[in-house]
Amino acid sequence: MRILVRLFVLCLALSAAPSFAAVVANLYQVREPVASQTPEERDAALVRAFDTLVQRLTGDAGAAQSQALAGLRAEPQQVISQYGYEGQEIVVDFDPATTERSLRQAGLALWGANRPAILAWWLNNSLEGSSLVGDGQPSADPLQRAAQRRGLPLRLPLADLGEQLLGTSDNLTASQPDASLLESVERYGADALLAVDAQEQDGQWQASWQLWLGDSREQGTVKAGDEQGLADAVMLAVGERLAPRFAASPSAASHLTLQVQGADLARYAELSRLLEPFDAHLQLVEGDTLVFRVNASPEQLRAQLSLARLEEMPAPQDEPGVAQPAPALVPRGDRLYFHW
């Protein structure tokens, strides 16, 4: 049964608050380390690559081991378009359409390529001292590799002298972020703030992390044997917390009519990109009003459109000047209203 969703309008002035959501590059390409190029090592690496991809697309580290994917995991070549070797890694390209169809048939919720851009303030505390990881530094490599592996668009500060003074353990572990840290999110064109305080002790690494996205806060602690493992553990945890907000679940979705007013060509392009995970179809263009048919839950739709800085407001009733498409052209069904 379709759920009744009305009562909401979201408004946004794009010139004042731009959208920073990022498209994950090479979402369906996975790199896995290999000890050799023997058939046995290759087959094992292809299974690991499949596991990594499923986690990246669902946000669930255990999804690949589900019974619904047992046959596909046993023979991942069914969804692989090509693979090759680069140094000590195997590079596996999965076919997007076949993979997505298989995962949806298994009943899994999928997270699209449009994801929140994350600005990471990452402080490493080792025997050599404390250092804020900056963009372009060698210490940034483990973070970038881990973010790519887990499908997260990552940005790093320049880590100049002023930012080094700001990125202290006290600031990064505080329950409320410093105002300057919050300001840096927009300055670097990001959606979320990730604060990480990493400590090395007796050859082991431990990190406490906090993530702010809008009004929400997530936090956790992870451990690993080296910096690369620690970076991967943090990105894995962050992805698992974010995915439920954005992943489109077939079982939770319903057919909704989405009406957006105040659109222009640039906004139409942006909106179409954000609605890709929800099988959106443009039904009508009337003046500056766009009407889409989407397959989503209201919560998923709000979360996705929040990446464009939309704010929720009560829907106006019979507002003068608001175009109402003819029922014969667009089925009313369950309708959400948005306004720029």
N, C-alpha and C positions, 0 to 999 in steps of 0.2 A: 504494500500500500504506500502510495506517495505521501510524504509528510507535508503538512502545510507550513510553509515558511514565508512570512510576510514581515512587516513591521520594521524593516531596516533600510537605511540609506547610508551610503558612505560617501564622504566628500573629500576632495583633494585638489590642491593647486600645485601642479607638477613643477611650475617654475620656482615655487618657494621650497618645495620638498621633493627632490628628485628620487627616483627609484634606484636602489643600489643592488638589487638582486643580481646574482651572477649566474651565467650558464657554465656548468662543469664541463671542462674540455676532456675529450677522450673518455667519456663516461663508460663506454663499453669496451675499453681496452685495459687489460690487467697485466702487470709485470710480476713474475714470480722468480725468485732465485733458484738456480739448479746447480747440482754438483757435476753433472755430465749431460750428454745428449743421448744417452741410451734410451731405448723404448720404455723401459721400466720407470726411469726418472722422468721422462716426458709425460707418461700417463699420470703419474702421481702429481706432477706440477699442474697438469690441466685440471685435475680435480680441485687442487688448491685454488687455482684461478677461478674456477666456477664458484667455490665457496666465497671467495673475496667479492666477486661480482654480485652474488645474491645478497650478501650483507650490504654492499654499497647501494643497491637498488631498493632494499626494504628497510634498512636500519636495524635489522634483527640478525645478530650473529649466529643464531641457531636455526635460521630459516632453511638453510641449504640441507640440513640434516632431517628435514621433515619427511614423513612417509610419502607425501604427495610429489616430492621431487626425487625419490629414490632412483627411479629409472633414468632420469635425466642426469643425475649426479654420477651414476655408474658409467654413462656414456656421454660426457659433456660435448663430444664432437658434434652432437646433434644441433647445437646452437652456436658452434664456433665457425666463423667464416675463414679465418686463417691464423697461423701462428708462425713464429720464427725466433731465432736466437740473436741476442745482442750481448756479447760478453758472457757473463755468468748469469744471465737472465733469459727466461723465455717470455716473449711478448705475445699475448693472446688477444685477438680481436673477436669479440662475440657479435653475432648478428642482432641488431637492436629489435627488429620486428619479431623475429622468431623467439628471441629470449623473452621479450615482454609478453607475447601471447602465451608462452609456456608458463610463466610465473603467474599470470592472471588466471589461467585455467586451473592452477594449483590453489587459487583463492588467496594469493598474497597481496598485500597492499604495496603499491609501488610509489617511489619518490621520484619525481621528474628531474630533469636536468637543471631547471631553474631553482636555485637554492640560496639561502641567506649568505651574503658575503660576510666572513668572520674576520675581525681585526684581532690578532693575537698579541698581547703583551706577555712575553715569555721571559722569565728571569731564571738563568742558570746559576746555581750556587754550588761551586765545586772547591776543591782544595786550592785551585789557582785564584779564587775570588769570585765575585758576583759580576754577571754580565747580562745585559738585556740583549736579546736576539734581535738583530736588525735586518731589514731587507737587503739581500745581496751579500750578506756575510756567510762564511762557510758554516757557521752554526745554524744557519737557516735551512740548510739542505735537509736534515732529518725531518724538520717540520713540514717542509713543502712536499717531500716524498710521502709522508704519512697522510697529509691532507688529500693528496691525489689518490692514494690507495683507498681512502675511506670516502671519497667523493665529496669533499668539502672545499668550497672556494675560500682560500686563505689569503689574508693580507697581513703584512708586518709593518711596524713603524720603521722609520729611518734609523732610530736609536742614536740620534745625535746627543750632544752633551745634555741639552735640556730634557730630552726624553729619558736619558739614563738616570737623571736625578729624580724624575717622576716615577720611573718603573722600579720602585723599591718593594721589598717583601711586605712591608706594612701596608702599602697602597694596594698591592695585588691580592692580599689575603683579607682585606677589609670587607665586611658584609655589605657595605654600600660603596660603590666605586667613586673615586675622586672625580670632581667635576671636569677636570682636564682630561681624564681618561675617556669620559663620556663624549666630550667635545671632539676627541680624536677620531671617534667612530665615523662621524659625518665628514671630517676633514679628509680621511683616507677612503671615503666612498664605501663604507661598510654598513651592514645591517645589525651586526651583533658584536659584542665585546667579550673576548675570551681572555681571562687573566690567569696566568699559570706561574706558580712558584715551585721551581724544581730544585731538589736538593740531592747532592751526591754524598753518600756515606758508606765507607767500607766497600767500595767498588760497586755499590748498588745505587739505583736512582729511585726517588720517590717524588711525586708531584701532587700538590693540591691545586684544583682548578675550579674556576667559577665562570659561568656563562650568563650574560645578560642579553635578552632579546625582547625589546619592548618593555613591558612591565614584569616580565617573568625572569626568574633566576634559577639556574641549575648549578649544582656543585658536586664535587666528588674527589676521591683520592685514588691514585694508581701507583703501581710499582713496576719496575723492569730492571733488567740487568745492564742495559746500556742506553745511550741517548736516543738511538733510533727506536728501540723497543718502547721507551717511555713516550716518545712522540706519537707512536702508533696507538698506544693504550689510551692516551688522552683523546686523540681524534676519534677512535672507536667509541669511547664513552660519550663524547659530544654528539656524534652522529646518532647514537641510540636514543639520546634524549630529544633530539630535534625531529627525527623522522616521523614519530606518531602525529605531529602537528600537521605535516604536509603530505604524507603518503596517502594516496588515493586507494581506499579499500573497496573492492567490488561489493562486499556485503553491506558496507555502511553507506554506500552511495544511493542516490535517488535522482530522478530526472527533475531538474530545476530549470525555470526560465529566469535568466539574468538580464535585467534591463539597466543599461548604463546611459546616463545623460551627461551632456557637456563634452562629448568626445570629438576629437579631430583625427586626422590621419596618423599622426605620431602616437597618439594615445591608443588608437585602434591597434597599431602594430605592437605596442607594449602589452596591451590587454590580451591580444591573441597569444603572445608568447607565454604570459603567465597562466593562461587557461589551457595550455597544451595537455597537462596531465589529466584533464577532466573531459576529454573527448568533446571539446566545444565546437558548436556549429552556429555560425552567424545566420539568424533567421530573418532579420529585418534591419534596414537602415532608414531612418526617417529623421531628416534634419540632423541634429547633433545627438540623436538617440540611437543606440545600438541594442539589439536584442539577441541574446545567445541562448542556445539550449545546451545545458551542461549536465554531466553525470557526476555528481559529487554530493557529499554531505555539506550542510551549511557551515559546519565548523571548519572543514577542510578548505572550503572556498574562502572563508574569512581569513584563515591563516595565510593562504597563498597570496591573496590580494593585500594583506598587510605589508608585504614586501614592497608594495608601491606606495606605502605610507597612507593608506586609506583609514579613515576614522569612522567608527560606527555611530549612526544617529537614528532617531526614530523616523520612520517613513512618513512623509507628508501625505495628507489625505486630500485628494482632489485639488492639488496645488495648481493654481492658474498657470497656463503656459506649458505644463508638463505633457508631453506627447504620450498618448496611450494607444499603442498599436491595435489595430482591429483584431478582434478575436478570430476572425476567419483567416487572417494571415498568420498569426502566431498563437498557438494554444496557450491559454493562461496557466493552467496547472499550478504548480508551486512556484512562487515568484519571489525573487530577491531584487531590490532596487538599489542602484548605486548612482551617485551623482558626483561629477567633478566640479 
